[in-house]
Amino acid sequence: QVQLVESGGGLVQPGGSLRLSCAVSGSIFSSLIMAWYRQAPGKQRELVAYITAGDSTYFVDSVKGRFTISRDNAKNTVYLQMNSVKSEDTAVYSCNVYGTRQFGQGTQVTVSS
């Protein structure tokens, strides 16, 4: 059973930065494709980014050039660096073992002045 624990959410001003972390236990982390999803109020959950075991990455168009995803296999942790945030980035962000239904509890990100 994989356990996923996110942290790093909070209130940030438009144009600011935030780094989310997701600590993973219970599996061979280095072999996993890890993803970040988000769900805004009244909207469906959407895939934001993922990173493969070989460090290939994918980003949804709305965050390209602003967000980066990275992993530290020694710490069993995946990160989402959010730069130049916008109000439309406000959502609950959850990490996920890509291709599975295993999600963390989520962390709230609110972009507001």
C-alpha positions as CSV (number, residue, x, y, z in Angstrom):
1,Q,0.0,0.0,0.0
2,V,1.6,3.3,-1.1
3,Q,1.2,6.3,1.2
4,L,1.4,9.8,-0.2
5,V,1.7,12.8,2.0
6,E,1.6,16.3,0.5
7,S,2.9,19.5,2.1
8,G,3.7,23.1,1.1
9,G,0.4,24.6,0.2
10,G,-0.8,27.9,1.4
11,L,-1.7,31.4,0.4
12,V,0.4,33.1,-2.2
13,Q,0.1,36.4,-4.0
14,P,-0.3,36.5,-7.8
15,G,3.1,36.3,-9.4
16,G,4.6,34.6,-6.4
17,S,6.1,31.1,-5.9
18,L,5.4,28.0,-3.9
19,R,6.9,24.6,-3.7
20,L,4.8,21.5,-3.0
21,S,6.3,18.3,-1.7
22,C,4.9,14.8,-1.7
23,A,6.6,12.1,0.5
24,V,6.0,8.6,-0.8
25,S,6.3,5.4,1.2
26,G,5.4,1.8,0.7
27,S,6.8,1.2,-2.8
28,I,9.9,1.4,-4.9
29,F,9.7,5.1,-5.4
30,S,12.5,5.3,-8.0
31,S,10.5,3.1,-10.4
32,L,7.3,5.1,-10.1
33,I,5.9,7.6,-12.5
34,M,4.7,10.4,-10.2
35,A,2.1,13.0,-11.0
36,W,0.5,16.1,-9.6
37,Y,-3.2,16.7,-10.1
38,R,-5.3,19.7,-9.0
39,Q,-9.0,20.3,-8.5
40,A,-10.5,23.7,-8.3
41,P,-14.0,24.3,-6.7
42,G,-16.7,23.2,-9.1
43,K,-14.3,21.7,-11.6
44,Q,-13.0,18.3,-12.4
45,R,-9.7,17.1,-11.3
46,E,-7.0,17.8,-13.9
47,L,-3.5,16.4,-14.5
48,V,-1.0,19.2,-13.9
49,A,2.4,17.4,-14.5
50,Y,4.1,14.1,-14.2
51,I,7.7,12.8,-14.1
52,T,8.9,9.4,-15.2
53,A,11.5,7.2,-13.6
54,G,13.9,8.5,-16.2
55,D,13.0,12.2,-15.4
56,S,11.0,12.8,-18.5
57,T,8.3,15.3,-17.8
58,Y,4.9,16.4,-19.0
59,F,3.0,19.6,-18.2
60,V,-0.5,20.7,-19.0
61,D,-0.4,23.7,-21.3
62,S,-1.7,26.2,-18.7
63,V,1.4,25.7,-16.5
64,K,4.1,25.3,-19.1
65,G,7.0,27.6,-18.5
66,R,5.8,28.4,-14.9
67,F,5.8,25.1,-13.1
68,T,8.5,22.5,-12.8
69,I,8.3,18.9,-11.4
70,S,11.3,17.1,-9.9
71,R,12.0,14.1,-7.8
72,D,14.6,13.1,-5.2
73,N,14.8,9.3,-5.1
74,A,17.0,9.4,-2.0
75,K,14.2,11.1,-0.1
76,N,11.3,9.3,-1.8
77,T,9.9,12.7,-2.6
78,V,8.4,14.5,-5.6
79,Y,8.2,18.3,-5.9
80,L,6.1,20.8,-7.8
81,Q,7.7,24.2,-8.1
82,M,5.1,26.8,-8.9
83,N,6.3,30.1,-10.2
84,S,4.5,33.2,-11.5
85,V,1.3,31.8,-10.0
86,K,-2.1,33.1,-11.1
87,S,-5.5,33.2,-9.5
88,E,-6.6,30.3,-11.8
89,D,-4.0,28.1,-10.1
90,T,-6.1,28.1,-6.9
91,A,-7.0,24.5,-6.2
92,V,-6.4,21.5,-4.0
93,Y,-3.2,19.8,-5.3
94,S,-2.7,16.1,-4.9
95,C,0.1,13.8,-5.8
96,N,-0.5,10.5,-7.5
97,V,1.2,7.4,-8.6
98,Y,0.5,7.9,-12.3
99,G,-1.9,5.5,-13.8
100,T,-3.4,4.4,-10.5
101,R,-6.1,5.6,-8.2
102,Q,-3.6,6.2,-5.4
103,F,-3.7,9.9,-4.3
104,G,-2.6,11.8,-1.3
105,Q,-4.9,13.8,0.9
106,G,-4.2,17.0,-1.0
107,T,-2.9,20.4,-0.1
108,Q,-4.7,23.7,-0.7
109,V,-3.1,26.4,-2.8
110,T,-4.8,29.8,-2.8
111,V,-3.6,32.5,-5.1
112,S,-4.9,35.9,-4.0
113,S,-3.8,39.4,-3.2
